[in-house]
Amino acid sequence: MSKKFIRDIFYYDNHYLDFFGKLKPEVKKKFNWILQLIATIDKVPEKYFKHMTNSTGIYEVRVEVGSDIYRVFSFFDKGNLIVLANGFQKKTQKTPKSELDLAEKLKKQYFNEQRDSK
């Protein structure tokens, strides 16, 4: 059964792919499942995809496998294009400010490159 994609996912500048490449197979499988969910269902549960407060439109893709927690920051472009930026393993309750700052920087860089290529 094929699912209709309502969102496209773009891996920006290998940040996500470098992170993904280092993950255990079961974590990769869960990430792939959640990304498919994000791409194909209209209302994605916050458990898997959540807007980050105190950000300029940064969202986090949320993955839990056992007691391990992983996050990938992302943002929207052109309505239904989700751009995946940096990923990390979450080891504390609070999201590391350095990771959110990096996501903001990558978002700015991405849109500057989009603007400059026109």
Secondary structure as GFF3:
##gff-version 3
##sequence-region A 1 118
A	DSSP	beta_strand	8	11	.	.	.	ID=ss1
A	DSSP	alpha_helix	15	21	.	.	.	ID=ss2
A	DSSP	alpha_helix	25	40	.	.	.	ID=ss3
A	DSSP	beta_strand	49	51	.	.	.	ID=ss4
A	DSSP	beta_strand	59	65	.	.	.	ID=ss5
A	DSSP	beta_strand	68	77	.	.	.	ID=ss6
A	DSSP	beta_strand	81	90	.	.	.	ID=ss7
A	DSSP	alpha_helix	97	116	.	.	.	ID=ss8
###
